[in-house]
Amino acid sequence: MNISKARQKVQKTKDYFLGELAKIRGSRANPHLIEDILVEVYGSKLPIKQLGTVNVVDPTLITVQCWDQNNADAISKAVEKADLNVVPSVDGSIVRVPLPSLTEERREELVKIVKKIAEDTKISMRRIRRDFLDHLEEEGCSEDELERGKKDMQSLVEEFNDFVEDELEKKEKELMSI
């Protein structure tokens, strides 16, 4: 594994991290909150985004315009079961998901969840670093190459950790703002 492959793995980890953060509800409605919820339709499970158009109407309302009106009830039930503390309503082919304002207690719970996601992401980064360094040692690199690889990887880790901390801080502020 060379440093460019390690960078690719780090980028995938960053993308995953940002995706997970987007799924955590902040003070505003976000389509990522529900679009990946799996719905039992047509004999299989499909994400909502494959069954309709997910829109944010205003800061407290998400709608799903179902492409097949017969799926509206199934989408509503799936959203209700998703542990988001919401009660969706069905109006023809539209599923409305009103988002109640977050309580202080719920905000604190969400901050804890976000911190756990950040820590898990950092653990993934450490795993990438360990794999990279193990690979360098297995290849029988010279001491200079090994040191250069360690320095390159360390700067990548520091850059990544700074990124995670910045995103964590942004999300924390978003969650705690009213």
C-alpha positions, 0 to 999 in steps of 0.5 A: 500500500502506498500513500496514495492508496492510504489517502483514498481510504482516508477520503472514503472514511471522511465521506462516510463520516460526513454521511453519518453526521448528515443523518443526525438531526440538527435544528433544521430538517434535512433530507438525509434524516429519512432518505436511507430508511429501508421500506418493505415494498415489492418483496424487498427492502428499498431506501425511501430515496428510491421510492419517492422524492424527499424534500425539505419544505420548511425547517420543521417539515420533510415530505416524500412525494411517492412515485407509487401512491401504494407505497405511501403507507409503507413509507410512513410506517418505516419512518415511524419505526425508525426511532426519530420521534416523529409521527408521519402523516399520509396525504394521497401520495405525499408523506409528511414528516413534521419534526418537533423541536428538540428538547435539551435532553434530546440535544445532549443525547445527539451530541453524545451520538455524534461524539461516538461517531467521531471517535469511531471514525478516528479509530478507523483512521488509526487502523488505516495508519497501522495497515499502512505502516505494517505494509511498509515494514513487510515490503522491507523498505529502507529506513529512510523510506520507512521514516518518510512513510511514517512522516507522510502518514502522520501528517495525513492523520493530523490533517484528518483528525483536525477535519473530524474535530472541526466537523464535530464542533460544527455539528455540536453547535448546530445541535445545541442552537435553538 
